Amino acid sequence: MAATTSSNTLSVPKVRTRRSFANLMDGEAFGTLSESFARYMGTSKFIVQMSVFILVWFAWNTLTPKGLAFDPYTFTFLTLLLSLQASYAAPLILLAQNRQDDRDRSEAKIDRARSAMDTEVNSHIARELSDVRNRLNDLTLDLSQQRSGKGSAKDVSKRLDRIEVALTTLLTQSAPPPQKTPATVR
């Protein structure tokens, strides 16, 4: 027989969470409670349960003898209960909607910041790709020149030799002629 472990054993103390009035006065806890209430009221389960409650109320107060009926034909007490329920439901639903609007606003702000950052990153990547593309074009141009013989290493060294000869002739032409100093006799 395999032993099963469960957190519902007597050796593990159960942590109880109590909702006290002080917890309900906390804005966050009350907001969470109102959201769960609004979420429940928007389900088909609530509509079915409310419909069954009203049908049972009608049946009890119309089909039972007059001594057992507690709300006569006009159903004033039922109307009062439904009005009370609606008067509490409307503000709680509005509170839940306001909290959802706040969450949506903060998410939209985060989305805008992400979008701006993505745009910045994308423009940086586009610049980098353009630079890489330009370098690749330069490399393919150099390779094609080397293959065609226009840009071989011999051509480059010949050009450098011509530049060197031209520089030395320019330097010799522009340099003043050496002056002869008179020889001193001793």
RALINWO-V750006 format. One line per field, one symbol per residue. ss: DSSP state (H for helix, E for strand, - for the rest). burial: # if it has 9 or more other ideal C-beta (glycine too) atoms within 8 Angstrom, else .. Layout:
BEGIN
ss: ???
burial: ???
END
This chain:
BEGIN
ss: --------------------HHHHH-HHHHHHHHHHHHHHH--HHHHHHHHHHHHHHHHHHHH------------HHHHHHHHHHHHHHHHHHHHHHHHHHHHHHHHHHHHHHHHHHHHHHHHHHHHHHHHHHHHHHHHHHHHHHHHH----HHHHHHHHHHHHHHHHHHHHHH------------
burial: ......................##....###.###.#####....#.......#..##.##.......#.#...#..##.........#..##.###.##.........................................#..##....#...##..............................
END
